[in-house]
């Protein structure tokens, strides 16, 4: 099973449902959180709960759009209903005894529908990694509700899991797509997967994630997770440096992926710093959670939709503007951790919302593939 092969025409395509849902939820939830944070609305979202919704709500909707390529209509309906029920449970402020099972339903459904098939048919260690990582989101969800620290550990664990997925998926998609463009220009992309660097980075990222799940984020053993995160960041940059970014500067669908992977490398380094010297205002979290996730998710949603509808992956001006707005939003949000938060946080939220509304507009305008 491959997450990146277009599904057969007789099946419903998960990207048509989950990608627009992710874009819309991203556009609405961040301004809602900022309004609540500043007391403009009477909602009780904590920072951990905001992180939870950006990861288990927004990010996992994007993941569902990629992985649920071959479900039956019933399975896709169940998965989307589970995702929607989890979001409504949080937004409605249901008591934990009701909200927790509803929130847990989607990660479990995603594992059953996408993670288990990977475990059954994967022939390489790279593909086998997807199953356990997808399954671990259910553990992260459980930690959010029953971890005893207000959801912080579960949200941080989920952030690391998202980082692992971006590291692996981006590390395969980006050089493959770049190689095609380099060939068009008469060249060859020699350094593509770079397996040694890939496995070193993945090992570091998984180690950092496991130390979060084990509660080793502070104290004398915090350096273990910090070293793993730093290794993930350094190897991501080392791989990116060999992918000839200069050759794709005229292709927004490609340079946006390179930009997102650059954010990812920086984000992993920040996660390592957070272990040893926590930064104020969640700055470290937002480098990877807004910069890397926002850029890669927006770019991949548009690019994958075009490809799966048998269209050239050429970005329109709105799609390119969306990538620029995501980058602006991430920079503003990181800066807001230490400078003028009353001004920069709302500005970051507006930029993020505008970016995802543009993504939504682009997605809804892509014509459906004509099926025989």
TORKOL-4160 file (C-alpha; in steps of 0.2 Angstrom, whole numbers, padded with zeros to 4 digits, m for minus):
372
<pt num="1" X="0000" Y="0000" Z="0000"/>
<pt num="2" X="0006" Y="0017" Z="m0004"/>
<pt num="3" X="0000" Y="0033" Z="0003"/>
<pt num="4" X="0004" Y="0042" Z="m0013"/>
<pt num="5" X="m0004" Y="0032" Z="m0027"/>
<pt num="6" X="m0020" Y="0038" Z="m0034"/>
<pt num="7" X="m0034" Y="0027" Z="m0029"/>
<pt num="8" X="m0045" Y="0017" Z="m0042"/>
<pt num="9" X="m0059" Y="0027" Z="m0050"/>
<pt num="10" X="m0073" Y="0017" Z="m0042"/>
<pt num="11" X="m0068" Y="0022" Z="m0024"/>
<pt num="12" X="m0072" Y="0038" Z="m0016"/>
<pt num="13" X="m0056" Y="0049" Z="m0013"/>
<pt num="14" X="m0052" Y="0054" Z="0005"/>
<pt num="15" X="m0043" Y="0070" Z="m0001"/>
<pt num="16" X="m0060" Y="0077" Z="m0008"/>
<pt num="17" X="m0067" Y="0076" Z="0010"/>
<pt num="18" X="m0053" Y="0078" Z="0022"/>
<pt num="19" X="m0042" Y="0091" Z="0014"/>
<pt num="20" X="m0056" Y="0105" Z="0013"/>
<pt num="21" X="m0061" Y="0100" Z="0030"/>
<pt num="22" X="m0043" Y="0103" Z="0036"/>
<pt num="23" X="m0042" Y="0119" Z="0027"/>
<pt num="24" X="m0058" Y="0126" Z="0034"/>
<pt num="25" X="m0055" Y="0120" Z="0052"/>
<pt num="26" X="m0037" Y="0128" Z="0051"/>
<pt num="27" X="m0045" Y="0144" Z="0045"/>
<pt num="28" X="m0058" Y="0145" Z="0059"/>
<pt num="29" X="m0050" Y="0137" Z="0074"/>
<pt num="30" X="m0034" Y="0148" Z="0076"/>
<pt num="31" X="m0044" Y="0165" Z="0076"/>
<pt num="32" X="m0056" Y="0156" Z="0088"/>
<pt num="33" X="m0041" Y="0151" Z="0100"/>
<pt num="34" X="m0033" Y="0169" Z="0099"/>
<pt num="35" X="m0050" Y="0177" Z="0103"/>
<pt num="36" X="m0052" Y="0166" Z="0117"/>
<pt num="37" X="m0034" Y="0169" Z="0123"/>
<pt num="38" X="m0037" Y="0187" Z="0124"/>
<pt num="39" X="m0054" Y="0186" Z="0132"/>
<pt num="40" X="m0064" Y="0192" Z="0117"/>
<pt num="41" X="m0074" Y="0176" Z="0118"/>
<pt num="42" X="m0080" Y="0166" Z="0133"/>
<pt num="43" X="m0072" Y="0150" Z="0129"/>
<pt num="44" X="m0060" Y="0140" Z="0140"/>
<pt num="45" X="m0047" Y="0133" Z="0128"/>
<pt num="46" X="m0030" Y="0130" Z="0136"/>
<pt num="47" X="m0014" Y="0131" Z="0126"/>
<pt num="48" X="m0013" Y="0112" Z="0127"/>
<pt num="49" X="m0031" Y="0111" Z="0120"/>
<pt num="50" X="m0027" Y="0123" Z="0106"/>
<pt num="51" X="m0011" Y="0112" Z="0102"/>
<pt num="52" X="m0022" Y="0097" Z="0103"/>
<pt num="53" X="m0035" Y="0103" Z="0090"/>
<pt num="54" X="m0021" Y="0109" Z="0078"/>
<pt num="55" X="m0013" Y="0092" Z="0079"/>
<pt num="56" X="m0027" Y="0079" Z="0081"/>
<pt num="57" X="m0040" Y="0090" Z="0072"/>
<pt num="58" X="m0031" Y="0100" Z="0058"/>
<pt num="59" X="m0015" Y="0089" Z="0055"/>
<pt num="60" X="m0024" Y="0072" Z="0057"/>
<pt num="61" X="m0037" Y="0078" Z="0044"/>
<pt num="62" X="m0023" Y="0081" Z="0032"/>
<pt num="63" X="m0015" Y="0064" Z="0036"/>
<pt num="64" X="m0032" Y="0056" Z="0033"/>
<pt num="65" X="m0034" Y="0064" Z="0016"/>
<pt num="66" X="m0017" Y="0057" Z="0011"/>
<pt num="67" X="m0019" Y="0039" Z="0018"/>
<pt num="68" X="m0038" Y="0036" Z="0015"/>
<pt num="69" X="m0036" Y="0033" Z="m0003"/>
<pt num="70" X="m0045" Y="0017" Z="m0005"/>
<pt num="71" X="m0059" Y="0016" Z="0008"/>
<pt num="72" X="m0077" Y="0011" Z="0004"/>
<pt num="73" X="m0090" Y="0024" Z="0005"/>
<pt num="74" X="m0096" Y="0018" Z="0022"/>
<pt num="75" X="m0078" Y="0017" Z="0029"/>
<pt num="76" X="m0074" Y="0035" Z="0023"/>
<pt num="77" X="m0091" Y="0041" Z="0031"/>
<pt num="78" X="m0087" Y="0033" Z="0047"/>
<pt num="79" X="m0069" Y="0040" Z="0048"/>
<pt num="80" X="m0075" Y="0058" Z="0044"/>
<pt num="81" X="m0090" Y="0056" Z="0056"/>
<pt num="82" X="m0077" Y="0051" Z="0069"/>
<pt num="83" X="m0066" Y="0066" Z="0065"/>
<pt num="84" X="m0081" Y="0078" Z="0066"/>
<pt num="85" X="m0087" Y="0071" Z="0082"/>
<pt num="86" X="m0071" Y="0074" Z="0090"/>
<pt num="87" X="m0070" Y="0092" Z="0085"/>
<pt num="88" X="m0088" Y="0095" Z="0091"/>
<pt num="89" X="m0085" Y="0087" Z="0107"/>
<pt num="90" X="m0070" Y="0099" Z="0111"/>
<pt num="91" X="m0079" Y="0114" Z="0104"/>
<pt num="92" X="m0094" Y="0111" Z="0114"/>
<pt num="93" X="m0084" Y="0109" Z="0130"/>
<pt num="94" X="m0091" Y="0092" Z="0134"/>
<pt num="95" X="m0086" Y="0083" Z="0151"/>
<pt num="96" X="m0070" Y="0073" Z="0149"/>
<pt num="97" X="m0080" Y="0056" Z="0151"/>
<pt num="98" X="m0090" Y="0060" Z="0135"/>
<pt num="99" X="m0077" Y="0070" Z="0125"/>
<pt num="100" X="m0063" Y="0058" Z="0127"/>
<pt num="101" X="m0071" Y="0043" Z="0119"/>
<pt num="102" X="m0077" Y="0054" Z="0105"/>
<pt num="103" X="m0060" Y="0062" Z="0102"/>
<pt num="104" X="m0052" Y="0045" Z="0103"/>
<pt num="105" X="m0063" Y="0038" Z="0089"/>
<pt num="106" X="m0054" Y="0046" Z="0074"/>
<pt num="107" X="m0036" Y="0041" Z="0079"/>
<pt num="108" X="m0042" Y="0023" Z="0081"/>
<pt num="109" X="m0052" Y="0023" Z="0065"/>
<pt num="110" X="m0037" Y="0030" Z="0056"/>
<pt num="111" X="m0026" Y="0017" Z="0063"/>
<pt num="112" X="m0038" Y="0003" Z="0058"/>
<pt num="113" X="m0041" Y="0009" Z="0040"/>
<pt num="114" X="m0023" Y="0016" Z="0036"/>
<pt num="115" X="m0011" Y="0010" Z="0049"/>
<pt num="116" X="m0015" Y="m0009" Z="0050"/>
<pt num="117" X="m0015" Y="m0011" Z="0031"/>
<pt num="118" X="0003" Y="m0003" Z="0031"/>
<pt num="119" X="0008" Y="m0016" Z="0044"/>
<pt num="120" X="0001" Y="m0030" Z="0033"/>
<pt num="121" X="0008" Y="m0026" Z="0016"/>
<pt num="122" X="0024" Y="m0015" Z="0020"/>
<pt num="123" X="0039" Y="m0023" Z="0012"/>
<pt num="124" X="0052" Y="m0011" Z="0019"/>
<pt num="125" X="0056" Y="m0003" Z="0036"/>
<pt num="126" X="0052" Y="0014" Z="0029"/>
<pt num="127" X="0034" Y="0009" Z="0025"/>
<pt num="128" X="0032" Y="m0002" Z="0041"/>
<pt num="129" X="0036" Y="0014" Z="0051"/>
<pt num="130" X="0019" Y="0022" Z="0046"/>
<pt num="131" X="0008" Y="0009" Z="0055"/>
<pt num="132" X="0016" Y="0011" Z="0072"/>
<pt num="133" X="0017" Y="0030" Z="0071"/>
<pt num="134" X="m0002" Y="0031" Z="0065"/>
<pt num="135" X="m0007" Y="0020" Z="0079"/>
<pt num="136" X="0003" Y="0030" Z="0092"/>
<pt num="137" X="m0009" Y="0045" Z="0089"/>
<pt num="138" X="m0022" Y="0035" Z="0099"/>
<pt num="139" X="m0009" Y="0034" Z="0113"/>
<pt num="140" X="m0006" Y="0053" Z="0112"/>
<pt num="141" X="m0025" Y="0056" Z="0112"/>
<pt num="142" X="m0027" Y="0045" Z="0128"/>
<pt num="143" X="m0013" Y="0055" Z="0136"/>
<pt num="144" X="m0021" Y="0071" Z="0132"/>
<pt num="145" X="m0037" Y="0066" Z="0142"/>
<pt num="146" X="m0030" Y="0054" Z="0155"/>
<pt num="147" X="m0012" Y="0060" Z="0157"/>
<pt num="148" X="m0015" Y="0070" Z="0172"/>
<pt num="149" X="m0006" Y="0086" Z="0166"/>
<pt num="150" X="m0020" Y="0095" Z="0157"/>
<pt num="151" X="m0016" Y="0087" Z="0141"/>
<pt num="152" X="0002" Y="0095" Z="0139"/>
<pt num="153" X="0011" Y="0078" Z="0137"/>
<pt num="154" X="m0001" Y="0071" Z="0125"/>
<pt num="155" X="m0001" Y="0086" Z="0114"/>
<pt num="156" X="0018" Y="0087" Z="0114"/>
<pt num="157" X="0019" Y="0068" Z="0110"/>
<pt num="158" X="0007" Y="0071" Z="0095"/>
<pt num="159" X="0018" Y="0086" Z="0089"/>
<pt num="160" X="0033" Y="0074" Z="0089"/>
<pt num="161" X="0023" Y="0061" Z="0079"/>
<pt num="162" X="0017" Y="0074" Z="0066"/>
<pt num="163" X="0036" Y="0079" Z="0065"/>
<pt num="164" X="0041" Y="0061" Z="0062"/>
<pt num="165" X="0027" Y="0059" Z="0048"/>
<pt num="166" X="0033" Y="0075" Z="0039"/>
<pt num="167" X="0051" Y="0070" Z="0041"/>
<pt num="168" X="0048" Y="0053" Z="0032"/>
<pt num="169" X="0034" Y="0058" Z="0020"/>
<pt num="170" X="0043" Y="0074" Z="0015"/>
<pt num="171" X="0060" Y="0065" Z="0013"/>
<pt num="172" X="0052" Y="0054" Z="0000"/>
<pt num="173" X="0040" Y="0065" Z="m0009"/>
<pt num="174" X="0052" Y="0080" Z="m0011"/>
<pt num="175" X="0067" Y="0073" Z="m0019"/>
<pt num="176" X="0056" Y="0062" Z="m0030"/>
<pt num="177" X="0047" Y="0077" Z="m0037"/>
<pt num="178" X="0063" Y="0088" Z="m0038"/>
<pt num="179" X="0071" Y="0074" Z="m0048"/>
<pt num="180" X="0058" Y="0076" Z="m0061"/>
<pt num="181" X="0060" Y="0094" Z="m0063"/>
<pt num="182" X="0079" Y="0093" Z="m0063"/>
<pt num="183" X="0078" Y="0080" Z="m0077"/>
<pt num="184" X="0067" Y="0092" Z="m0087"/>
<pt num="185" X="0082" Y="0104" Z="m0086"/>
<pt num="186" X="0094" Y="0091" Z="m0092"/>
<pt num="187" X="0102" Y="0087" Z="m0076"/>
<pt num="188" X="0101" Y="0073" Z="m0063"/>
<pt num="189" X="0097" Y="0073" Z="m0044"/>
<pt num="190" X="0110" Y="0061" Z="m0038"/>
<pt num="191" X="0107" Y="0063" Z="m0019"/>
<pt num="192" X="0089" Y="0058" Z="m0017"/>
<pt num="193" X="0083" Y="0047" Z="m0002"/>
<pt num="194" X="0100" Y="0047" Z="0006"/>
<pt num="195" X="0096" Y="0032" Z="0017"/>
<pt num="196" X="0109" Y="0034" Z="0030"/>
<pt num="197" X="0104" Y="0051" Z="0034"/>
<pt num="198" X="0086" Y="0047" Z="0033"/>
<pt num="199" X="0087" Y="0033" Z="0045"/>
<pt num="200" X="0098" Y="0043" Z="0057"/>
<pt num="201" X="0085" Y="0057" Z="0057"/>
<pt num="202" X="0071" Y="0045" Z="0059"/>
<pt num="203" X="0080" Y="0037" Z="0073"/>
<pt num="204" X="0083" Y="0053" Z="0082"/>
<pt num="205" X="0065" Y="0059" Z="0079"/>
<pt num="206" X="0058" Y="0043" Z="0086"/>
<pt num="207" X="0069" Y="0043" Z="0101"/>
<pt num="208" X="0063" Y="0061" Z="0105"/>
<pt num="209" X="0045" Y="0056" Z="0103"/>
<pt num="210" X="0047" Y="0041" Z="0114"/>
<pt num="211" X="0055" Y="0051" Z="0128"/>
<pt num="212" X="0040" Y="0062" Z="0128"/>
<pt num="213" X="0028" Y="0047" Z="0130"/>
<pt num="214" X="0039" Y="0041" Z="0144"/>
<pt num="215" X="0039" Y="0058" Z="0153"/>
<pt num="216" X="0057" Y="0061" Z="0151"/>
<pt num="217" X="0055" Y="0079" Z="0145"/>
<pt num="218" X="0063" Y="0087" Z="0160"/>
<pt num="219" X="0076" Y="0082" Z="0173"/>
<pt num="220" X="0093" Y="0074" Z="0171"/>
<pt num="221" X="0088" Y="0063" Z="0156"/>
<pt num="222" X="0081" Y="0077" Z="0146"/>
<pt num="223" X="0097" Y="0078" Z="0136"/>
<pt num="224" X="0092" Y="0061" Z="0128"/>
<pt num="225" X="0077" Y="0068" Z="0119"/>
<pt num="226" X="0086" Y="0084" Z="0115"/>
<pt num="227" X="0100" Y="0074" Z="0106"/>
<pt num="228" X="0087" Y="0065" Z="0096"/>
<pt num="229" X="0078" Y="0080" Z="0091"/>
<pt num="230" X="0094" Y="0089" Z="0086"/>
<pt num="231" X="0099" Y="0074" Z="0076"/>
<pt num="232" X="0083" Y="0074" Z="0067"/>
<pt num="233" X="0085" Y="0093" Z="0063"/>
<pt num="234" X="0103" Y="0092" Z="0057"/>
<pt num="235" X="0099" Y="0077" Z="0046"/>
<pt num="236" X="0084" Y="0086" Z="0038"/>
<pt num="237" X="0094" Y="0101" Z="0033"/>
<pt num="238" X="0109" Y="0090" Z="0027"/>
<pt num="239" X="0097" Y="0081" Z="0015"/>
<pt num="240" X="0088" Y="0097" Z="0010"/>
<pt num="241" X="0105" Y="0104" Z="0006"/>
<pt num="242" X="0108" Y="0091" Z="m0008"/>
<pt num="243" X="0091" Y="0092" Z="m0016"/>
<pt num="244" X="0095" Y="0107" Z="m0027"/>
<pt num="245" X="0083" Y="0120" Z="m0021"/>
<pt num="246" X="0089" Y="0132" Z="m0034"/>
<pt num="247" X="0083" Y="0121" Z="m0048"/>
<pt num="248" X="0065" Y="0123" Z="m0042"/>
<pt num="249" X="0063" Y="0141" Z="m0039"/>
<pt num="250" X="0052" Y="0144" Z="m0053"/>
<pt num="251" X="0040" Y="0130" Z="m0047"/>
<pt num="252" X="0030" Y="0136" Z="m0032"/>
<pt num="253" X="0023" Y="0118" Z="m0030"/>
<pt num="254" X="0041" Y="0112" Z="m0027"/>
<pt num="255" X="0050" Y="0126" Z="m0018"/>
<pt num="256" X="0035" Y="0127" Z="m0006"/>
<pt num="257" X="0040" Y="0109" Z="m0001"/>
<pt num="258" X="0058" Y="0113" Z="0001"/>
<pt num="259" X="0053" Y="0128" Z="0011"/>
<pt num="260" X="0042" Y="0117" Z="0022"/>
<pt num="261" X="0056" Y="0105" Z="0025"/>
<pt num="262" X="0068" Y="0119" Z="0030"/>
<pt num="263" X="0055" Y="0124" Z="0043"/>
<pt num="264" X="0055" Y="0106" Z="0048"/>
<pt num="265" X="0073" Y="0105" Z="0051"/>
<pt num="266" X="0073" Y="0121" Z="0061"/>
<pt num="267" X="0058" Y="0115" Z="0071"/>
<pt num="268" X="0066" Y="0099" Z="0076"/>
<pt num="269" X="0081" Y="0109" Z="0082"/>
<pt num="270" X="0069" Y="0120" Z="0092"/>
<pt num="271" X="0061" Y="0105" Z="0100"/>
<pt num="272" X="0078" Y="0100" Z="0106"/>
<pt num="273" X="0082" Y="0117" Z="0113"/>
<pt num="274" X="0065" Y="0116" Z="0122"/>
<pt num="275" X="0071" Y="0101" Z="0132"/>
<pt num="276" X="0086" Y="0109" Z="0140"/>
<pt num="277" X="0080" Y="0128" Z="0140"/>
<pt num="278" X="0061" Y="0130" Z="0138"/>
<pt num="279" X="0057" Y="0145" Z="0127"/>
<pt num="280" X="0043" Y="0157" Z="0132"/>
<pt num="281" X="0026" Y="0158" Z="0124"/>
<pt num="282" X="0027" Y="0141" Z="0115"/>
<pt num="283" X="0040" Y="0148" Z="0102"/>
<pt num="284" X="0048" Y="0131" Z="0100"/>
<pt num="285" X="0032" Y="0122" Z="0097"/>
<pt num="286" X="0026" Y="0134" Z="0084"/>
<pt num="287" X="0042" Y="0133" Z="0073"/>
<pt num="288" X="0037" Y="0115" Z="0068"/>
<pt num="289" X="0018" Y="0116" Z="0072"/>
<pt num="290" X="0015" Y="0132" Z="0062"/>
<pt num="291" X="0030" Y="0134" Z="0050"/>
<pt num="292" X="0034" Y="0116" Z="0045"/>
<pt num="293" X="0016" Y="0109" Z="0047"/>
<pt num="294" X="0007" Y="0124" Z="0040"/>
<pt num="295" X="0019" Y="0125" Z="0024"/>
<pt num="296" X="0020" Y="0107" Z="0020"/>
<pt num="297" X="0001" Y="0104" Z="0024"/>
<pt num="298" X="m0005" Y="0118" Z="0013"/>
<pt num="299" X="0007" Y="0114" Z="m0001"/>
<pt num="300" X="0004" Y="0095" Z="m0001"/>
<pt num="301" X="m0015" Y="0097" Z="0000"/>
<pt num="302" X="m0015" Y="0107" Z="m0016"/>
<pt num="303" X="m0002" Y="0097" Z="m0025"/>
<pt num="304" X="m0009" Y="0080" Z="m0020"/>
<pt num="305" X="m0027" Y="0086" Z="m0025"/>
<pt num="306" X="m0021" Y="0091" Z="m0042"/>
<pt num="307" X="m0011" Y="0075" Z="m0045"/>
<pt num="308" X="m0025" Y="0064" Z="m0040"/>
<pt num="309" X="m0037" Y="0073" Z="m0051"/>
<pt num="310" X="m0025" Y="0070" Z="m0066"/>
<pt num="311" X="m0020" Y="0088" Z="m0067"/>
<pt num="312" X="m0003" Y="0096" Z="m0068"/>
<pt num="313" X="0003" Y="0101" Z="m0051"/>
<pt num="314" X="0005" Y="0119" Z="m0056"/>
<pt num="315" X="0001" Y="0131" Z="m0042"/>
<pt num="316" X="m0011" Y="0146" Z="m0046"/>
<pt num="317" X="m0007" Y="0163" Z="m0038"/>
<pt num="318" X="m0020" Y="0160" Z="m0024"/>
<pt num="319" X="m0011" Y="0144" Z="m0019"/>
<pt num="320" X="0006" Y="0153" Z="m0020"/>
<pt num="321" X="0000" Y="0167" Z="m0009"/>
<pt num="322" X="m0007" Y="0154" Z="0003"/>
<pt num="323" X="0011" Y="0147" Z="0006"/>
<pt num="324" X="0018" Y="0165" Z="0008"/>
<pt num="325" X="0004" Y="0169" Z="0021"/>
<pt num="326" X="0008" Y="0153" Z="0031"/>
<pt num="327" X="0026" Y="0158" Z="0032"/>
<pt num="328" X="0022" Y="0175" Z="0037"/>
<pt num="329" X="0010" Y="0168" Z="0050"/>
<pt num="330" X="0023" Y="0156" Z="0057"/>
<pt num="331" X="0036" Y="0170" Z="0058"/>
<pt num="332" X="0024" Y="0182" Z="0067"/>
<pt num="333" X="0018" Y="0169" Z="0079"/>
<pt num="334" X="0036" Y="0164" Z="0084"/>
<pt num="335" X="0040" Y="0182" Z="0086"/>
<pt num="336" X="0025" Y="0185" Z="0097"/>
<pt num="337" X="0032" Y="0173" Z="0110"/>
<pt num="338" X="0044" Y="0187" Z="0116"/>
<pt num="339" X="0038" Y="0203" Z="0107"/>
<pt num="340" X="0022" Y="0213" Z="0106"/>
<pt num="341" X="0010" Y="0198" Z="0108"/>
<pt num="342" X="m0005" Y="0209" Z="0108"/>
<pt num="343" X="m0002" Y="0214" Z="0091"/>
<pt num="344" X="0008" Y="0200" Z="0083"/>
<pt num="345" X="m0003" Y="0185" Z="0089"/>
<pt num="346" X="m0019" Y="0192" Z="0081"/>
<pt num="347" X="m0009" Y="0197" Z="0065"/>
<pt num="348" X="m0002" Y="0179" Z="0064"/>
<pt num="349" X="m0020" Y="0172" Z="0066"/>
<pt num="350" X="m0026" Y="0183" Z="0052"/>
<pt num="351" X="m0012" Y="0177" Z="0041"/>
<pt num="352" X="m0015" Y="0159" Z="0045"/>
<pt num="353" X="m0034" Y="0160" Z="0042"/>
<pt num="354" X="m0032" Y="0169" Z="0026"/>
<pt num="355" X="m0019" Y="0156" Z="0020"/>
<pt num="356" X="m0031" Y="0142" Z="0023"/>
<pt num="357" X="m0046" Y="0151" Z="0016"/>
<pt num="358" X="m0036" Y="0153" Z="0000"/>
<pt num="359" X="m0031" Y="0134" Z="0001"/>
<pt num="360" X="m0050" Y="0130" Z="0003"/>
<pt num="361" X="m0054" Y="0141" Z="m0012"/>
<pt num="362" X="m0041" Y="0132" Z="m0023"/>
<pt num="363" X="m0046" Y="0115" Z="m0017"/>
<pt num="364" X="m0065" Y="0118" Z="m0021"/>
<pt num="365" X="m0061" Y="0124" Z="m0038"/>
<pt num="366" X="m0051" Y="0109" Z="m0044"/>
<pt num="367" X="m0062" Y="0099" Z="m0056"/>
<pt num="368" X="m0066" Y="0081" Z="m0052"/>
<pt num="369" X="m0057" Y="0068" Z="m0062"/>
<pt num="370" X="m0068" Y="0061" Z="m0076"/>
<pt num="371" X="m0070" Y="0043" Z="m0073"/>
<pt num="372" X="m0074" Y="0030" Z="m0086"/>
